[in-house]
Structures are given as C-alpha cells and as structure tokens.
Amino acid sequence: MANLKHRTKTALVGAWTGATWATGLARLTDAMCPPRLTILYGHCVADPGLNGSLHEDMKIEAEHLRSLLGALGRRHDLVTVAEGMDRLAGGGGGRSMVALTMDDGYRDNLVRLVPLLEEVGGRATVFLEAGAVVERRLPWLHALGWLDAELGTTAAARALADRVPSAAAALGEVSDSNRLKRVLKYDADRAERASALEALVVEHGGEPRAIVDSLYLSHAEARELARADCIEVGGHTVDHPVLSRLAAPEQHEQIARGRALLAELLEDGSGGVAAGSCGRTFAYPYGRNWDRDADSEAAARDAGYEFAVTTHEGTNFAAAPRFALRRIPIHGGTRLARLGAAAAGALPQRML
Ligand SMILES: [Zn+2]
C-alpha cells in the first residue's frame, strides 16, 4: 500500500513538473516567487576507469549532467553554495540560482567535472572527506564495497559478524547488501567496524591504500581542484561518521579537524589558501535529519563554517536556515523537468 502511494505520488509529481516545464508555467512561477537557491547533489561523473566500482546511484553520465546544467543555466545563474547564499543574504534582484554540489572528493571531480563546468559555464561546491583525501585512509563503505564484491554479501556479513561484536547478532542474518550497509552504519561500533573491514580487505588480497588512491583525489589533484575558478571546496568531516551517534566533543573534533586538515592541504605556500572560498560550506555526512543533531550545527559553526547542507529535498529561500540547507539528488534517472520546476519555485515542499 505504501509502495502504491509512493508510486502514485511519483507519477503525479512527474506529470506536474513535466507540465510546468513544457508549458512555460515554470517561467511564470520563477518570475513571481521570491529569489531562491536550488542545490543539487551527487558524487561522481561516471567514468569506468575512475569510479566503475561505485554504486550507480552515486554517478551521473557526463552527457546527462551537461544537458541538465545547460538547460538550467539558460533560466538560472549557476553558482557555488557560498556564492548563492551571499547573494540571497544581499537581497538583490537578479535571476534565481542553481548550485551543483559533489560529496566526498572523488578523482572524476577534477578530471571530468571541471572541464564540463568550464564548457557550460557552471560552478560547483565539492565537499572533501579529509580522512580519505588528506590522510589517505580507506572509508569503511568502500572497504565494505570491495569485500562485498570479493566474497558476496552473505559471506562478507558472516566474516564481519565474527569481528564486530557490537553488531554480531544482526550481521549473522544479513544477505542483502543494503541491509548490511545499514547494520554497519547504525548498529556497529565505529572502531570495531573500521579495524574489522581493513583486516578483512587485507586478508583477502586487497590493498586499502591502493583503493583510496584509485578513487579519491590525490593531494596534488585536490590542490588543482581548489584552484579552479569554477570550484568552491567545502568540508565533510574527517571520517564521515553519523554525527548524531557521537557525543558533542567528538562531533566537534570530526568537523573542526576535518576543516583544519583541508586548510593545511590546500595552502598555496604563501600562507594563503589556494581556493578563494575554501572552508565556508560544510556537508553533513549522510545528511538526513536523524544523522545529525543540534550539536552538529553548533560544531559546524564553531569550526568556522558559515553554511551547511543536508540531503533533505527542497529549494532554499532567503529565510532558509543556513545550517540546514536542502538539496536535490541527481543521478542517472534525474529528469530536467523536476529540477527545472524546483528551481523555478514550482515544486512545493509538500510534493517532494
Ligand atoms: Zn559523503
């Protein structure tokens, strides 16, 4: 029943956004609605050589992204998050804005995304996970992805059950890879999870550092990315934890140290930071309301960030909470009409 309701709603929203985009109604709402910033988010521009092993939901084809940004750019200004928020706060007129964001710091963000943005006149905010990009440690999700592909989900879950006592009971029963991710994400002790996954990858012939190097920007690539005119670099913690599961001091450590590591990496040698607007915007790991709490926002403010983005869908108007900005996901199945309607203010929050 819930599934039917969801499918019906998806179909209705699809029909509504298609109609508003095709008939020009989106232009009308765009002109009538107050100024707004629509933030899109993804992870990678698909490239078999750079991110072939990652889940399809994390990728968007270059051609698809180019056509989305090209079309949105004809009606809206393409900006970074910090730039868009500055303009909203300034209260000036002008066109409404669309900001693309990419999470985690994958290599394609430099190799594929920057040339694409230069081509369409776009801009983007890229959030770097400092543990992977700066410290070159393999994030648990990618260790799990490697192990799952190598052993199969059931065998991987059994091997983990022996080494992660905090989630052993739940792990013993798992045969579905999404369920395995959820158990490890929310039920397992972080230290147990990290050491068990790293040990299992090594025991089965994997090289954690080589996996990091194949997926994430190198130090030189991160600096080059930060120097690109079309890029704002933002923070994404050190280890990508579920912040709401951490005590306030640990949250602060994750967010502040993540920002400090990035600043150190991106310093241009003259004491300045390579990117003009590095370190203003933060992305909460996972980004759902239950993945963060009031301490997360306080920690982001204390660390020196000015804005923070979630993964709850919606468009941001001038009064939007600066530390709970909404974003809309983009991937292979994303339709222009939906993004166009949202950017035009024609997709009410209730429809998302
Ligand atoms: Zn992330």
Boltz pocket constraint, residues with backbone or C-beta under 6 A from the ligand:
constraints:
  - pocket:
      binder: B
      contacts: [[A, 103], [A, 104], [A, 236], [A, 240], [A, 284], [A, 285], [A, 286]]
      max_distance: 6.0
